[in-house]
Amino acid sequence: MATDTRKVMLGALLLLVSTVLILGPLGLPVPTVAAGVAALGLAAGALLVGTSEDGRPV
């Protein structure tokens, strides 16, 4: 099976950035809007990684 490395890299980057945004640097509180955007980023990153291979996504 071929893997689209661009999708994997972009998805991993979205997952990393969104995780850092949700957890917040140094435990500072995260605004609600930023947490919502980060949650969407986590969903998009998971979707990109999940659909990076040929065939049906899980």
C-alpha positions as CSV (number, residue, x, y, z in Angstrom):
1,M,0.0,0.0,0.0
2,A,1.3,3.4,-0.9
3,T,1.2,6.1,1.8
4,D,0.8,9.8,1.0
5,T,3.7,11.2,3.1
6,R,2.4,14.8,2.6
7,K,-0.9,13.9,4.3
8,V,0.9,12.1,7.2
9,M,3.3,15.0,7.7
10,L,0.6,17.7,7.6
11,G,-1.6,15.6,9.9
12,A,1.2,15.0,12.4
13,L,2.0,18.7,12.4
14,L,-1.7,19.6,13.0
15,L,-1.9,17.1,15.8
16,L,1.3,18.5,17.4
17,V,0.3,22.1,17.1
18,S,-3.2,21.5,18.3
19,T,-2.1,19.5,21.3
20,V,0.3,22.2,22.4
21,L,-2.4,24.8,22.0
22,I,-4.9,22.8,24.0
23,L,-2.5,21.9,26.8
24,G,-1.2,25.5,26.8
25,P,2.3,26.6,27.4
26,L,3.3,26.5,31.1
27,G,-0.2,25.6,32.2
28,L,-1.7,29.0,31.3
29,P,-5.4,29.0,30.7
30,V,-6.5,28.6,27.1
31,P,-9.3,30.9,25.8
32,T,-12.4,29.0,24.7
33,V,-12.1,30.1,21.0
34,A,-8.5,28.8,20.9
35,A,-9.5,25.5,22.4
36,G,-12.3,25.1,19.9
37,V,-9.9,25.8,17.0
38,A,-7.4,23.4,18.5
39,A,-10.1,20.7,18.8
40,L,-10.9,21.1,15.1
41,G,-7.2,20.9,14.3
42,L,-7.0,17.6,16.2
43,A,-9.9,16.3,14.2
44,A,-8.4,17.4,10.9
45,G,-5.0,16.0,11.7
46,A,-6.5,12.6,12.7
47,L,-8.5,12.6,9.4
48,L,-5.5,13.4,7.3
49,V,-3.4,10.6,8.9
50,G,-6.3,8.2,8.8
51,T,-6.9,8.7,5.0
52,S,-3.2,8.8,4.0
53,E,-3.2,5.3,2.6
54,D,-4.9,3.8,-0.3
55,G,-8.2,2.0,0.3
56,R,-10.9,2.6,2.7
57,P,-10.2,4.7,5.8
58,V,-10.9,3.1,9.2
